[in-house]
Amino acid sequence: MLRVLIKWIEELDAVVANPKQNLLEKEQKRLFNMNLLEAHMRTQYYKELVAVINGNRDKHFNNNSSDKSILDSAYKGLSDYIRERKKQFGYLPDSIVKSGMTVNLLSTLTYDIAVLYLKRQISFLYQMHHLVYDKLVQGGVNRFIKPDDELITFSVSDLLRAKCSGTIEQIRQVINNIQQKEGVKIVKIRNRLATGNRDFLINFMFGECKLVCEVQVGLKDNSDNKGSYLDHFNHFLYELRRSKFGPLCESALIIANQVDIGAYFK
């Protein structure tokens, strides 16, 4: 679940940082299906929205930096926290107590902070929406804009995902099986064999369900364990690099949640 929250956070970070590209320009692609009056009013709304987001972004997020202060406090007080409580676990080796308490504290804080951070982003965007909406109401040009418009949408396409690996022939068979499966609709296939990932990403949907699933099918060169270790190590580095809250928190989450890649680095 945390992975989904963080992906949503990353999407909203992009919206807040560049609302013109991620709101206005996306909306303009939909204007072709609207009449001229509606297209004009919605364009005006999004231009106003971009302006108020840009005008209020720095002030809002600088005044609400609780997520950063909580993490900073945790890092600074971590040694004191462990020293005061490790006596409760005197029957365990000191190193195990220290590592266990560190992982527990950082993983719990990261979960809590992710929720708070996402809530703050959504709250900010809807505050900006209502500022613009109220202005349009006063001007009498809100005919096609509603106070509860769905401003925020998410495009997470791997909420349900699986991963496997095999030869080119086995990969071809997997793709064929998915394509021929009744009730399954292929949304997108990405060929990444030429990249360091050396895999295919297959996004698909079941029947009328709007949830997009993903299967990652990797190319396996040999039958020994070397390829598996390299694959997991590369994924481990990828997760550390992309972590929203830093590599220490990401490492704690991997250990606390017993993620597969954590078993390779005991």
N, C-alpha and C positions, 0 to 999 in steps of 0.2 A: 504493500500500500504506500509506503514511503516513497518508492520509486515513482509512483504516479503523481504524488503530491509535488515532488521535486520537478518532474517534467512540466506540470502545470505552472509551477513557479517560474521556470525558465521561459515558458511561452509568454506569461504576463510580464516578465522582466523585459522581453523584447517589445511588447506593446507599449509599456511605460517609457522605455528608452527611445523608441522611434514610432510614435503613434501615426505619423503620416504614412509610413510604409505599411505598417501592420494593421491599420484601421481604415484610413481614407482610401489608399490605393486598392486594398482588397474590396472595399465597398464599391468602388468605381467599376470593378469588373462585373458587378451584378446589376448595374444601372441599365444595361441594354434590355433587360426584361421588364422595365418599368415605364410608365408614361412620363412625358416630359416634366409635368408638374411635380410628380413624386420624386423623380430623379433630381430635379433642382433643389427641392426641400431637403432631401436626404444628403445631398452634397454639401449644402449649407450647414446642416447639423454636424456632419463629420469634420468640416473645416473648423467650426467653432470648438468642437471637442478636442481636436488636435491642439488648438491654441491654449485651451485651459489646462490640458495635461502638461504641456510644455511650461506653462506659466506657474504651475503649482507643484510640479514634481519635486524639485530640489527642496523646497520648504517643507513639504509633507514628509518626505523620507528622511531628511536630516533631523527633523523634530521627533521622529518615531524610530529610533535606532535600537529598540529594545532587544532585537535578535542579536545584534553585534555585542551589546553590553552584557547580555547573559552569557554568551560564549567566552567573552574576555574574562568575566568574573570566574567562570568555571576553570579556565586555564590557570588563572592566578591563584585560585584557592584550592586547586586539586591536591597538592601535596599536603596541605593542612587537613583537608577533608579525610584523606586516607590515613594520615598519622593518628587522628583522633579516633577513628573507628576500627582500625585494623586489629586492636586488642580483642575485639569480639570474636576474632577468628584465629586465636592463638594456636589452635591445633593444626593449622595449615601453614605450609612454607610461606615465608614473607613475600617472595616473588610472585606467587600465585595470587595472594591477597591483593597486592598492589595492581597487578595487571587486570584481575577480575573487577575490582572496584572502578578502575579507570574506564574499562570497556562499558560497564553498566552505566556509569554517570554520563559519559559522552553520548552513548547511543540513545539514552532516554531524553537527554537535552535536545539532541538533534531532531527526534520525532516531534517533541513539543514545539520547538522553534519553527519547524517547517509548517506546522499548522498555523501558528501565529503569523508567520510571514505571508502565507497565502491569503489568510483572512485580511491582512492589512492591504495587500495588493487589490483584492476584490473590492474592499471598502472604498479605497481611493478612487478606483475607476468609476464606481457607481456614484460617488459624490460628484465627480466631474460630469457624469451623465446628467445628473439632476440640476447642476448649475446651468448647463446648456439648455436642458428641457424647459426650465423655468423662464429662461430668457426668451426662448421661442414662443412660449405661451403668452408672454407679455406682448410680443410682437404679432401674435395671431398667425404664426406660420408653423404650427405644430401638428398639422392635419395628419401627417404620415409618421409622426414620431409618438411613441407611447412612453409613459413614465416607467413601465416595467419591460421595456424592450430588452431582448436578449443580446446584450452588448458583448458578453464574454462567452466565447466558445472555445473548446479545446480539441486538439487534433492528435491526441495520443493514439497511436496505432498498434501498440504492443502491450496493452493491458493484460491480455491473455497471449502468452507466447510459449514457444517450444524451440528447442535447438537439437540438431542432430548433424552427423557428418558421415561422409562416405565418398566413394569414387564418383567420377563424372556420370557413369552409367546409373549408379544408384540415385544420384541427385536428379537426373532426368526422370527416373521412375517416380520419385517423390512428387515432382511437379506434375507429372501426368496423372498420378492418382488423385491429387487435389483438384486438378482441372476437371476430371471426369466424375468426381463425387457429386451425387445428386444433392441439390440444396446448398451447395457451396459456390459462392461467387468470388472469383479472383478480382481483387481491387488493383493490385500493383505487384510487379515482380522487378526487383532490382538486381542486376548482375554486377557483383563486386569482385569478380575473380581477378581483375586486373589491379585491385588494391591490396593493401596488406591484410585485409580481412579474409580474402579468398573465399567468398561465400555468395549465396543468393539470399535475399530477403523476400519472402512471399507474404503479402498482406491479403487477407480474404475475410468474407463475412458468411455467416450461416443464415440462410433463408432471409426473413424480413428483419432479423436482428440488426441494429445499427452499430453494434460493437465490432470494431475491426480487430482481427487477430493477426498474429505474426508467427511465421516459422522461419527460423534461420538455419539454412542448410549449408554446412561448410565442406570444403574439399579436403579429403583425407589422403595424404600421400603414401603413408605406410602403416603398418600394423603395430609398430612399437609405441612406447609411451612418450617418446620425445615430442611428437607432434601435439599430443594432448597437453603436456606440460607447457609447451610454448604457447598454445592457444589460451590456456587459463592464465598464464603469466601476462600475456598481452592484454587480456580482458581486465585483469587486476589493475594494470597500469592505466588503462583507459578509464576505469571507474574512479581511480584516484585523481586523474587529471580533470575530469568533468564534474567532480563533486562540488555541489553548491556551497557546502559548509566546510570545505577544506579536507585534505587527505587524512588527518588524524580522526576526524569524525567518521569519515568513510570507512577507514580501517576498523573502527570500533563497531560500526554497523555490520560489516562483513563477518566479524567474529561473533557478535551477539546473536545474529540471525542464522548462524551456521550456513552461510552461503557456500555453494559448492567450491568456488575458487579459493575460499579460505582454507580448505583442507590441504591445499598444495603448499602452504607457507607456515606450517606449524613450527 
